[in-house]
Amino acid sequence: MFNQCSWSDGTIHYQVVGKGTPVILLHGFGEDSSIWGAQITYLEKKCMLIIPGLPGTGSSEWTSTQDISAHSNAVDPSRFTIDKLADAVHAMLENEHIDRCFMLGHSMGGYITLAFAEKYPEQLLGFGLIHSTAFADSEEKKNVRLRGIEMMHIYGGFAFLKNTIPNLFGDRCKKDNPEIIEQLIQKSASLTTSSLQAYYYAMMQRPDRTAVLQGNPLPILFVLGTEDVAAPLNDVLQQTHLPLISYIHVLEGIGHMGMLESTERINQYIDAFIHQS
C-alpha cells in the first residue's frame, strides 16, 4: 500500500508493507526508497515495513528546495536541515498512528534517525545506523560538500552522482558486479539537482550526535564496512561502545552500500535485530 501525508514544508510519500512490529527504513543521499528492495522482499512477512521517499525524492516534496537560486552562494543553508527531515518522518508516523517503532537509516538516513532519536525518543523501540555516523562533518568534509554543491550547480546533480557513486562500493563489487553500480547510477537520474544540493546543505550543518548514543538504553544496531570511505570503519567503531545495548556487525570487503553489496547478511542482521531486541 502506498500513502502520503503533509508535513510543514511539503509532502511525504511512503509504502506500507506487511503486518506486525513497525520498522521504518530511511534511504540515504543519491538514493530513493527502492534501495531497500531486497530487504522489503525478505522482511515483508516478518513485520510491518514503512518505507518513505524522503522529502525531495520521488513524489515526496520539500517545498523550500524550489527556492534554491541559480547560484549556490545566494542560498540560505539554514532552511535545509536534517531535523526538518526528521520532522517529516514524524508526520508520517503520526499519519499512520504509529506509537513506537524500530527505525533504520542508511547513511544520510542514519543522520535523520539520530535526529529523530534526539527529538522523539519515546517513539522508538530501537534504531540502527547502516553505514552511518553520529559524528558531525569535519571542516574538511564541509568544504568538500560546498565544492560538491558548486559542481552540481555547474554540471547538474546526475553528472555529480555518476562520478561519486562508484566510490561508495568496495573493490570486490567494483570488480565482480559492476552492473549493481551502474543500476544505482541510472536510478539516480530521477533525483533533482536542487534536492541533492539541499541534502548536502543539511548534512554539512548537522551537529555531532554522539550524545544521543551515550548511555542510550535502546538497542542500537551498527552495520559497518571495512572499505567504507563515507562512514569510515575506525570512526564508527569509536561510537559502538556508547549505547548500553549495541549490536555490531562489520562487513569485510564491503564499502558503503551493504544493502546491495552484501544483501543476505544485511537482511539477516536487520531480522535478528528487530526480533531479538
C-alpha positions in Angstrom: 0.0 0.0 0.0 1.2 3.5 -0.9 0.2 6.5 1.1 1.1 10.2 1.6 0.7 13.0 4.1 1.7 16.6 4.6 4.5 18.0 6.7 5.4 21.6 7.5 7.3 22.0 4.2 5.8 19.7 1.7 4.5 16.1 1.4 6.0 12.7 2.1 5.0 9.6 0.1 5.7 6.2 1.6 5.0 2.5 1.2 3.5 0.3 3.9 4.1 -3.5 3.6 3.3 -6.4 6.0 1.9 -6.6 9.5 3.4 -6.7 13.0 6.1 -4.6 14.6 6.6 -1.3 12.7 10.0 -0.9 11.1 10.9 2.3 9.3 13.6 2.2 6.6 15.2 5.5 5.6 17.3 5.8 2.4 20.4 7.9 2.0 21.7 10.6 -0.3 21.7 9.8 -4.0 19.1 7.0 -3.5 15.4 6.5 -3.3 13.3 4.1 -1.3 14.0 1.3 -3.9 17.4 0.9 -2.3 15.6 -1.3 0.3 14.1 -3.6 -2.3 15.8 -6.8 -1.2 15.1 -6.0 2.4 11.4 -5.5 1.7 11.2 -8.8 0.0 13.0 -10.6 2.9 11.1 -8.9 5.8 7.6 -8.2 4.5 6.2 -11.3 6.1 8.0 -10.8 9.3 7.0 -7.2 10.4 5.3 -4.0 9.2 7.6 -2.1 6.9 7.2 1.7 6.3 9.5 2.9 3.6 9.3 6.6 2.7 10.8 8.6 -0.2 12.4 11.4 1.8 11.2 14.9 1.0 12.8 16.0 -2.2 12.9 12.4 -3.6 10.4 10.8 -5.9 6.9 12.1 -5.2 7.8 13.5 -1.8 8.1 17.3 -1.8 10.4 19.6 0.1 8.9 22.9 -1.0 11.9 25.0 0.1 14.2 23.3 -2.4 12.3 25.1 -5.2 13.8 28.3 -4.0 17.4 27.3 -4.4 18.6 30.0 -6.7 20.8 29.8 -9.8 23.9 30.4 -7.7 24.7 28.4 -4.6 26.1 31.4 -2.7 22.7 33.0 -2.7 21.1 30.2 -0.7 20.3 30.4 3.0 21.6 27.0 4.1 19.7 27.2 7.5 16.5 26.4 5.6 17.7 22.9 4.9 18.4 20.7 8.0 18.4 17.1 9.0 16.0 18.0 11.8 13.4 19.1 9.3 13.6 15.7 7.6 13.2 14.0 10.9 10.0 16.1 11.5 8.7 14.9 8.1 9.3 11.3 9.2 7.5 12.1 12.5 4.5 13.4 10.5 4.4 10.2 8.6 4.3 8.1 11.8 1.5 10.4 13.2 -0.4 9.8 10.0 -0.1 6.1 10.4 -0.9 6.2 14.1 2.4 4.5 14.9 3.2 5.0 18.6 6.5 3.1 18.7 8.7 1.6 16.0 12.2 0.5 15.0 14.0 2.9 12.7 16.9 2.0 10.5 18.7 4.6 8.4 21.4 4.2 5.7 24.0 7.0 5.5 22.0 10.3 5.5 19.0 8.2 6.6 21.1 7.4 9.7 21.6 11.1 10.4 17.8 11.5 10.2 17.4 8.6 12.5 19.7 10.1 15.1 17.9 13.4 14.9 14.6 11.6 15.3 16.0 9.7 18.4 17.0 13.0 19.9 13.6 14.7 19.3 11.2 11.8 19.7 12.9 9.1 21.8 9.6 7.9 23.2 8.5 6.7 19.8 11.4 4.3 19.3 11.8 0.7 20.2 15.3 0.7 18.9 17.2 2.1 16.0 20.0 1.3 13.6 22.8 3.1 11.7 23.6 1.3 8.4 26.9 2.7 7.2 26.3 5.9 9.1 27.9 8.0 11.8 26.9 10.2 14.8 30.0 12.5 14.1 29.4 15.9 12.6 31.2 16.8 9.3 34.8 17.9 9.8 35.8 21.3 8.4 37.5 19.4 5.5 34.3 17.5 4.8 32.2 20.6 4.9 34.5 22.2 2.3 34.1 19.0 0.2 30.4 19.3 0.3 30.5 23.0 -0.6 32.6 22.1 -3.7 30.1 19.4 -4.4 27.2 21.9 -4.3 29.1 24.1 -6.7 29.8 21.2 -9.0 26.2 20.3 -9.1 25.3 23.9 -9.9 27.7 23.8 -12.9 27.3 20.2 -14.2 24.0 19.0 -12.7 23.2 16.5 -10.0 23.2 13.5 -12.2 26.7 14.2 -13.5 27.9 14.6 -10.0 26.4 11.3 -8.9 27.9 9.5 -11.9 31.3 10.4 -10.6 30.8 9.8 -6.9 28.6 6.7 -6.7 31.3 4.2 -7.8 33.5 5.4 -4.9 30.9 4.1 -2.4 31.4 0.5 -3.3 34.1 -1.9 -2.2 36.7 -3.3 -4.6 35.1 -6.7 -4.9 31.8 -5.3 -6.0 33.5 -3.0 -8.5 35.3 -6.0 -10.0 32.7 -8.7 -9.8 29.3 -6.8 -10.0 29.8 -3.5 -11.9 26.2 -3.8 -13.1 25.0 -3.2 -9.5 26.8 0.1 -9.5 25.5 1.1 -13.0 21.9 0.3 -11.9 22.2 2.6 -9.0 23.7 5.4 -11.2 20.8 5.1 -13.6 18.2 5.2 -10.8 19.8 8.4 -9.5 18.9 10.2 -12.8 15.5 10.9 -11.4 16.8 13.0 -8.5 16.7 16.7 -8.9 19.8 18.9 -8.6 18.1 21.3 -6.1 17.2 18.4 -3.7 20.6 17.0 -3.8 22.1 20.4 -3.0 19.6 20.8 -0.2 20.7 17.4 1.3 24.3 18.5 1.2 23.5 21.7 3.0 21.5 19.7 5.6 24.3 17.1 6.1 27.1 19.7 6.4 25.2 21.6 9.1 24.2 18.6 11.2 25.6 18.6 14.8 27.6 15.9 16.5 25.1 13.5 17.9 27.3 11.1 19.9 25.3 12.3 23.0 22.3 10.6 21.5 24.2 7.3 21.7 25.9 7.9 25.0 24.2 5.8 27.6 21.1 5.3 25.4 19.0 2.4 26.8 17.5 1.5 23.5 19.0 -1.4 21.4 21.1 0.1 18.6 22.3 -1.6 15.5 25.6 -0.7 13.8 26.5 -2.1 10.4 30.0 -1.1 9.2 32.0 -1.9 6.1 35.8 -2.3 6.1 36.1 -0.4 2.8 33.5 2.3 3.6 35.0 5.7 2.7 31.9 7.7 3.6 31.5 6.3 7.1 35.0 5.0 7.9 35.3 1.9 10.0 37.5 3.4 12.7 35.3 6.4 13.1 32.1 4.4 13.6 33.8 1.8 15.8 34.5 4.6 18.3 30.8 5.1 18.7 29.7 1.5 19.1 30.6 1.3 22.8 28.5 4.4 23.7 25.0 2.9 24.0 24.1 0.4 26.7 23.0 -2.2 24.2 24.8 -2.4 20.8 24.5 -4.9 18.0 27.7 -4.5 15.9 28.3 -6.1 12.5 31.4 -5.5 10.4 31.3 -6.5 6.8 34.7 -7.5 5.5 35.5 -6.2 2.0 32.3 -4.1 1.8 32.0 -0.4 1.2 29.2 2.0 1.9 26.4 0.1 0.2 25.9 -3.1 2.2 22.2 -3.5 1.1 23.5 -4.0 -2.4 27.0 -5.5 -1.8 26.1 -7.9 0.9 22.3 -8.3 0.7 21.9 -11.6 2.5 23.9 -10.6 5.6 22.2 -7.2 5.8 18.8 -8.9 5.7 19.8 -11.3 8.5 21.2 -8.6 10.7 18.1 -6.5 10.5 15.8 -9.5 11.0 17.8 -10.6 14.1 17.9 -7.1 15.5 14.2 -6.4 15.3 13.2 -9.8 16.7 15.8 -10.1 19.4 15.6 -6.6 20.8 
